[in-house]
Every structure is written in structure tokens, then in C-alpha cells.
Amino acid sequence: MQENNWTPEHSEALRQYLARGMSYSEISDAINAKFNTSYSRNAAIGRAKRMGLSSSDDRRKDASVGWPPRAPATASGLHTSRERHVPDFIRPIPVCERADAPKLRCVEIEPRHLSLVDLESGDCRYPYGGEADGEPITFCAHPRREGSSYCTPHFHLTLGPGAKLGRLAGSVSLRVVEAA
């Protein structure tokens, strides 16, 4: 088991060995041989950091032991903009200004402008109004198309060009439980 308590003699030896320029691996071996301990290289690094002796130069020097020394990083070796490395087949998406949606209104029919409470079961449910705060929402209220919630002109207006007929709307009975 590793010994976790660094005595003042061990800490002083670590300080002296670092001053001589020894690597952490060499320091841990020297302290273990001198004091009959079992400190690892990482234990020596950790103790040096806690004592405030460790610096980035020590780490760089220790990392290069046994390996060819690395050239210091220069500004030319830094990464450049990623735009330079974007493949040709990936094109940026153009940014478009947001356009207001057109108000869909049918010119073939004049709505009756009934409220939801006044609608009958066979009336068109196409809404009008409600764009401004406090503006009431009314409905077309003309006879609706079979299998739809809308009259025939509003059905075609909401369907859009080239759209397929989806499921047919079923009949839903609404009733007012209590008026406020």
C-alpha cells in the first residue's frame, strides 16, 4: 500500500531533487531508495503541486523523458479557421429574412361571423379575427362540406395545392356546460 503521509524530510528531499532538475520518476526512485518508502511518480508530482513547486516547465520536461524533445508550439502551428477545411459538398445554408404569413381568406364567400357558442353542428368552423389583442374570433358558419369542418371554399383554401386528402373529419358534438 502506498504511503500517503509525506514527512518534512521527504518533502525537503523532493524540493532538493527538483532544484537539481531531476524528473519526477527519478525523484520518486531516489526518495524511495533513501527513506525506504514506496512513493510513485504521480505521488511526487502531486506533492510538488501541493507544495507549490510544480510548474508547466517541470511537466513538459518530465513528459519528454525517453522521447524526442518536442518543438515549442508556435503561432503558425495553431489551428486555422474551420471554413478552410469545409468539404465542397457541404454548403452553408443561406439565411433568409422571416416573411409574414399571408392571411388566408376566401373571396368566394362572405362569412356570417358567428361566435363559437352560436354555431350549429353543420356550420363551417373556419375562424376569422383574433389577430389583435381583444379582437373577437368569429367563424364562417356557412353549411360545411361532408366529412370536413369547413365549407367547400374554405376546405380547398386550407388544403393547399397538391395536398392529398387525409383522414376525414368525424362529427364531434360540442355542448356548452355552463356559460360564464
C-alpha atoms as one frame of an Amber mdcrd trajectory, in Angstrom:
protein
   0.000   0.000   0.000   1.173   3.497  -0.810   2.302   5.739   1.966   0.261
   8.970   1.889   1.959  10.951   4.643   4.898  12.977   3.465   7.232  13.736
   6.323   9.157  17.028   6.348  12.385  15.153   5.453  10.738  13.617   2.376
   9.300  16.966   1.307  12.721  18.627   1.714  14.335  15.880  -0.389  11.685
  16.425  -3.075  12.471  20.172  -3.047  16.229  19.500  -3.388  15.833  16.957
  -6.195  13.555  19.330  -8.137  16.157  22.096  -7.739  18.738  19.769  -9.317
  16.449  19.327 -12.357  15.628  15.652 -11.843  12.462  14.184 -13.374   9.621
  13.090 -11.114  10.310   9.460 -11.918  13.946   9.877 -10.844  12.887  11.815
  -7.739  10.440   9.111  -6.597  13.117   6.416  -7.125  15.728   8.439  -5.165
  13.353   9.178  -2.244  12.222   5.535  -2.113  15.857   4.328  -2.042  16.943
   6.902   0.562  13.992   6.590   3.005  12.753   3.042   2.198   9.326   4.311
   1.052   7.100   3.448  -1.890   6.187   6.779  -3.448   5.092   6.676  -7.088
   5.956   9.214  -9.741   2.378  10.584  -9.538   2.704  10.912  -5.739   5.824
  13.037  -6.236   4.045  15.198  -8.814   1.046  15.652  -6.522   3.185  16.570
  -3.504   5.200  19.058  -5.587   1.978  20.716  -6.752   0.646  20.933  -3.195
   3.935  22.480  -2.086   3.757  24.994  -4.948   6.916  23.664  -6.585   5.387
  22.270  -9.763   5.181  24.341 -12.915   4.339  23.734 -16.535   8.094  23.622
 -17.312   8.513  20.672 -14.921   5.656  18.825 -16.542   6.980  19.444 -20.047
  10.478  18.343 -19.067   9.181  15.172 -17.396   6.882  14.302 -20.308   9.756
  14.414 -22.762  11.935  11.891 -20.855  12.666   8.983 -23.176  11.059  10.699
 -26.139  12.475  13.095 -28.682  12.007  16.635 -27.402   9.031  18.419 -28.870
   9.354  21.707 -30.669   7.638  24.532 -28.833   4.228  25.487 -30.210   4.321
  28.496 -32.475   1.580  30.701 -33.803   1.890  29.095 -37.244   1.194  25.661
 -35.763  -2.157  26.732 -34.326  -5.358  25.649 -35.985  -6.776  27.928 -38.610
 -10.399  28.688 -39.308 -12.598  25.653 -39.929 -14.054  27.281 -43.040 -10.844
  26.414 -44.822 -11.408  22.701 -44.212 -15.110  22.513 -45.149 -15.648  19.979
 -47.955 -17.142  21.252 -51.202 -20.298  19.155 -50.872 -21.288  20.894 -47.615
 -22.675  24.262 -48.497 -23.753  26.784 -45.865 -27.492  27.272 -45.525 -28.493
  30.709 -46.726 -30.071  32.931 -44.113 -33.410  34.281 -45.255 -35.405  37.053
 -43.691 -38.575  35.894 -41.989 -41.649  36.816 -44.013 -45.071  37.345 -42.532
 -47.511  34.574 -43.374 -50.249  35.717 -45.709 -53.736  35.893 -44.268 -55.797
  33.212 -45.944 -59.243  34.484 -46.771 -61.690  33.196 -49.276 -63.135  35.702
 -51.732 -65.868  33.345 -52.940 -67.890  33.540 -49.756 -68.953  36.230 -47.281
 -68.620  34.842 -43.716 -71.541  35.095 -41.292 -69.180  35.931 -38.359 -70.895
  33.840 -35.701 -69.310  33.152 -32.310 -68.443  29.616 -31.230 -71.458  29.442
 -28.944 -73.836  30.368 -31.775 -72.529  27.751 -34.255 -74.757  24.830 -35.197
 -73.429  21.281 -35.754 -73.371  21.629 -39.565 -71.717  25.079 -39.722 -68.246
  25.877 -41.114 -65.619  26.306 -38.404 -63.179  28.482 -40.393 -62.007  31.247
 -37.989 -61.909  34.990 -38.625 -60.358  37.682 -36.426 -58.315  37.342 -33.248
 -55.141  38.838 -34.750 -55.198  41.911 -32.487 -55.494  41.877 -28.719 -59.120
  41.809 -27.659 -60.438  41.240 -31.188 -63.186  38.606 -31.098 -62.822  35.373
 -33.040 -65.777  34.591 -35.268 -66.467  31.768 -37.677 -67.646  31.439 -41.260
 -70.835  29.466 -40.264 -71.905  28.553 -43.803 -73.023  24.930 -44.349 -69.965
  22.687 -44.106 -68.760  20.116 -46.618 -69.482  16.430 -45.965 -66.628  14.902
 -43.898 -64.968  18.250 -43.149 -65.146  21.015 -40.552 -65.200  23.652 -43.292
 -67.451  24.728 -46.133 -66.258  23.770 -49.637 -64.387  27.044 -50.420 -62.605
  27.032 -47.033 -61.864  23.315 -47.371 -59.984  23.944 -50.627 -58.301  27.035
 -49.162 -56.856  25.079 -46.232 -55.988  22.006 -48.268 -53.322  23.783 -50.288
 -52.023  22.937 -53.764 -51.029  19.329 -54.438 -52.058  18.050 -50.994 -53.681
  14.654 -50.719 -56.875  14.137 -48.856 -56.030  12.789 -45.436 -58.384  11.312
 -42.948 -61.871  12.620 -42.986 -63.074  14.645 -40.060 -65.614  12.906 -37.899
 -68.572  14.536 -36.357 -67.924  15.942 -32.925 -70.730  17.179 -30.794 -69.932
  20.138 -28.602 -72.188  21.415 -25.897 -71.902  24.340 -23.571 -71.891  23.125
 -19.990 -72.085  26.466 -18.265 -71.804  29.956 -19.610 -69.770  32.383 -17.550
